Amino acid sequence: MHQQHIDPLTKLITRNYLLDIIKTKLEHPNVMNKLALLYIEFDDLDRFNELFGYDIDDQLLLQLTKKIDNLLDAESVVARVGNYQFAILVYHDDVKTRSQEIAEDIMGILREPFCIGENMFYVTASIGISVLSSDISDAYKLLKTAENTMRRIQKNGHNNIAFTKLLTDESLKKEIELMKDLPSAIDNGEIFFVYQGQYSHDKKRFVGAEMLTRWNHPKYGYVSPFIFITLAEKSGMIGPLTIKLLIEASKMFEKLEAEGIKDFSLSVNISPVVLMEKSFYDTVVFLLDSYNLRGKNLTFEIMEDTVSNNIDNFAKLLNKIKDLGINIAIDDYGTGHTSLSYLINLPIDYIKIDRSFVTGIDKETKKFLLLKSIIDMASTLDMKVIVEGVEEYSEDDLIKMFKDMTIQGYLYCKPIEANDFMQKVHPNE
Amino acid sequence: MKRVLLVDDIDFNLEFEIKLIKNIMDEKDLDIHIDTATNVANANDLIALNRYDAMIVDMNLPDGSGMDIAKVAREKQPDAKIAALTIYPSQYEDQKEYFDMFMKKPIMLDSYKDNFLKLLQI
């Protein structure tokens, strides 16, 4: 075999050679649904180097290669496709089951520590699997879709296995259509905003609301925000949508003030894509200068994963935003899988505790104690707490025991349209 | 002093454009008079009455198209610069004799400001 086909360290075949092998296999009849590719990335190996010295990663890779090689039968081929990435080509009559078995076996290997010198290391991995099909029918696509699936796992917290799911023709068509319709929907009001009140136990009134986006599409009806927000992020429309949201907030402040409601805050979700736009800060400054918006009444909600994974990128920006008086809230607190150091390194005013920590606190003492410990921690760090997903009176009674709690949940207010919301928060109601 | 005409049937957009232009005026220390219209008839009335340096015209209006305004404006005020404001600029690319510029909707801060200055040749 040619030298450039072999990785000098692990002696495994390289990415290009793997692609050649797949191409050769594709020339055989009946490989459809019998060929799969596992794309594996090992997490944090580079950081082990920083912590324990150069070469630890090489030694780990050698041990990993050996253990993985021992798992595989003659029909499978393993390649090193990147610094910390391996790919395994699997051929089997029931390739899905076999791929799952191999992926689980690899996860099994990783549960045991690797010993190097005096140190023991635990390695985790994310594994994306693609099966050859009419939609994934060439070598490059097989490798690439498996890699993309692996990246998706990493985004959702690493250390897992997933198969590539392709969109059916119909859902792809719908997605393309929605993407095309997005700009006009933002312009013509098909996309609109609803309000979910935030109730303060201490003040016994609504002290704020989260603004949520809805799309009532003429052909498809209500489109899930998860779908169209993702499409807006992909198509560059999330910026204009966020501008519209902030201007809508200014209109709501005008209405509230006209009714004598002051000291009220509105929260808006800010997508990581928007945070990374160079012009975002200038846009916010323009909106504060030109519309009826005051920073102190405005809260930007940012997903926990966004900030915790990008502290260095966002710390400066969030501090500048904070200087404009705007509050920062961490959304879905507790769902990320990362260290808590970001809580001290970023200017955070609120944490919004995810519903998963709330549902059932009236039935399980441990759940209640966990919620209590989060509330205690927030109070120690001088952050306010908004509890999400409160749906039962028995849950609410327990939350009332804590001071200065704000509740956002169906028990007090569903997401409702602006006019209904005005009725709800009106002091005479 | 420059005079511009903004045409859009959605108040939200007109308000946003006015605020952006005021922001430009502050930044560049300019004096610009802004007129607005929300439909073709209203816009054509204003064109008959006033002389404009530039017009920014939404293409999709309740009583017609931005094209109906551009045709009148080209004839009556050949020196005025005309921009089409549209979600689909590529649809109008062959209408260059009526439009000096195609501006994209939804409006983005930076590109709107840049294009506005270019249109007014500032």
Interface residues (C-beta under 8 A of the other chain):
Chain A: P183 S184 I186 D187 N188 G189 M237 G239 P240 I243 K244 I247 S279 D282 T283 F286 D289 S290 Y291
Chain B: I10 F12 N13 F16 K19 L20 K22 N23 I87 K105 P106 I107 M108 L109 D110
